[in-house]
Amino acid sequence: METKTILFIGIILITSGCMENLDLDSSDESNSNQMPNRGLEIQEFTITDDTLRPEQNAMITASLKNYHREISIYEVEIFNEGPHLTVNKQGCTPSENNLEGARENIYPEMECSWEVEAPQESEIDGFRERTEPVKLRVSYEAPVENQEGLKVSFQEIEDIENTQTVSRSFDNGEVEASMTTESPVAASSGNTVELSASNSGDGRVDGGYEFSYSPDVFENCPESDEPIGNNEWSSVCDLSSESTGTRNLFFTVDYKYIKEPNLDITLVNRG
C-alpha cells in the first residue's frame, strides 16, 4: 500500500511540474511576441587606424542593427569629411534598399564600409598634426506604435457612475508617443483623447509626423503635423463609438529620422 501511495504522490508532483513548465513556456511565448523598444541602432562606427600619415589608407566601417518592423532606408553616407581626406564608399551588405524589417527574435543587420586615403605629403605642408572630422549620416523612415492597446470602455452615458484617467506611453528609443483619456466614456460624441509625440533618441526628426489610428473611434484627428521645439507635438481629438463595449486603441506615428555620429581622424605630417 505504501508503494502505491508513493507512486501516486510522485505522479502528482511530476504532473504539477509539467503544468508549471507549460505555464512558464506560454508566458515566455507571449513575451517573445513583443518587439524590443528600440529602433535602428548604429552599433559600430570605427576606423582601422585613426592616425594616418601621407598617402596611408584605412577602412571605415558602420554596423547597423534594425529593430523596426517596417523601415525604409534613405541614406547611409559619409559626409563633411575633412578637406584633406579622400573617402570612397565600398558599399553596404545588404544594400540600403534591401534591409528587412525585424520579426520575432530576428533583427536584421547591415554593414557598410568606406576606404579613406590621406593626401600626399606636399598637400599637407604647414602642420605636423591635425584632426580631420568625418561624419556618418543615416536617414530612414519608420513608425512607432503602441504594441499593447489602450483599453477604453464605451458605455451609455446614463450607465457611467465614475471614470478614471487611462493612458499609454510607448517609446522605441527614437520617438516617444502617448495617448491619454478617460474610461469609461460615453459612446456618443463629447469625449476627447490627448495625443503627443516627441524625439527621445540621439538623432533628430526630419520634417513632420504622419499619424494613423485604429479602430474607427477617433474623430477630427490630424493625419500629419509639424513638431515644434525638440520635435515635440501634441493634439486633442474626439472619441466616439456607434456601439458600447471595450475597445483597444492604437496610435501610430510615422517619421523620418536622422542619426549623425562623428569620427575623428588624425593626420600626421612626416616633416
C-alpha positions, 0 to 999 in steps of 0.5 A: 500500500505504501508503494502505491501511495508513493507512486501516486504522490510522485505522479502528482508532483511530476504532473504539477511540474509539467503544468508549471513548465507549460505555464512558464513556456506560454508566458515566455511565448507571449513575451517573445511576441513583443518587439524590443523598444528600440529602433535602428541602432548604429552599433559600430562606427570605427576606423582601422587606424585613426592616425594616418600619415601621407598617402596611408589608407584605412577602412571605415566601417558602420554596423547597423542593427534594425529593430523596426518592423517596417523601415525604409532606408534613405541614406547611409553616407559619409559626409563633411569629411575633412578637406584633406581626406579622400573617402570612397564608399565600398558599399553596404551588405545588404544594400540600403534598399534591401534591409528587412524589417525585424520579426520575432527574435530576428533583427536584421543587420547591415554593414557598410564600409568606406576606404579613406586615403590621406593626401600626399605629403606636399598637400599637407605642408604647414602642420605636423598634426591635425584632426580631420572630422568625418561624419556618418549620416543615416536617414530612414523612415519608420513608425512607432506604435503602441504594441499593447492597446489602450483599453477604453470602455464605451458605455451609455452615458446614463450607465457611467457612475465614475471614470478614471484617467487611462493612458499609454506611453510607448517609446522605441528609443527614437520617438516617444508617443502617448495617448491619454483619456478617460474610461469609461466614456460615453459612446456618443460624441463629447469625449476627447483623447490627448495625443503627443509625440516627441524625439527621445533618441540621439538623432533628430526628426526630419520634417513632420509626423504622419499619424494613423489610428485604429479602430474607427473611434477617433474623430477630427484627428490630424493625419500629419503635423509639424513638431515644434521645439525638440520635435515635440507635438501634441493634439486633442481629438474626439472619441466616439463609438456607434456601439458600447463595449471595450475597445483597444486603441492604437496610435501610430506615428510615422517619421523620418529620422536622422542619426549623425555620429562623428569620427575623428581622424588624425593626420600626421605630417612626416616633416 
